[in-house]
Amino acid sequence: MIRAMIFDLDGTLVQTEKLKATSYARVAVELRPQDLREEQVVEAFKAVVRLPRRDVAQRLVAMFNLEEATWARKDEFGVSAPWQAFVRIRLKHYEGMLADPEVIRANQWSHNLPGARGFAFRRAGGPGSQDVVHRSHYAFHSRGRACTQHARPAMDR
């Protein structure tokens, strides 16, 4: 019988804001590798961290002059604005990070429960899905061992 349930909200077990900042930074550097460094974008992300995804993307695109580079990729994603292409590219990076158990382990908060360590995220949705798993809930037996894992896709803000 399950005697307790722990729900992981975004950022509770894993430092997802750090991973999000890194994913935005990697996209910016991918689009302007000759003159941008990840550290610059991660630092700029701190000013927009709590804003909706659209606002974050628009501000970073403008701040780092990425309009032309993202506009050139809009057809690849079937989008109509530079910020939308930026977000799509960023989600590919973020998905890859979340799918890597080593990245997840390296970004766990130190206050995690011992029974929750070593969990694995799995990708939601079918092939080609843009769903990103970063909110999950885990059911624990009374001894603290994970007995089930259920993932659900992230919702766009």
Phi, psi and omega in degrees: 000138177281126182254347180207154179225137177241129178253127177266113172271157183310119177094000181280310181264330183235143179284074186291331178297323177296317179293322177296315179302316180296321180293319176297319181296319180296324178293313181301317179292322177299322182280333179222064186294336184288335186219014176239148174239149180305320183302323179298315184287320177300318178296316179294327180300330181302331181281345184237009190306325184263003181279159175298155184309316181300313181295318178301310182298314181300317182292318180291321177300314180291315184299323184253015176052055183256008184304310184295316181294322179284324178300323180295342182253005184296323180293328178302328183249357181065040181246168185244002181219149180304319182298327180291320177295319178302315179296317181297318178295317180299320180296327176298316178296313183297316177302316179298321178295315182291335180279351183263108181303329179293321178295317179298311180300319182291343183244019175289147172288147182291341182273008180302149175292142179304322180289343182267349181291147176080011178291161180238138173273148173232152184284135177267158177087172182270186179304135179081001181292146177264007180297141178237126179273114172214005172232118184222160172231148186231133177263137183240140170290167180299338178273001176089008179268139179293131178248336176216154175224130178229127180249150174227152184290152177290147178260140177291138181284000000 
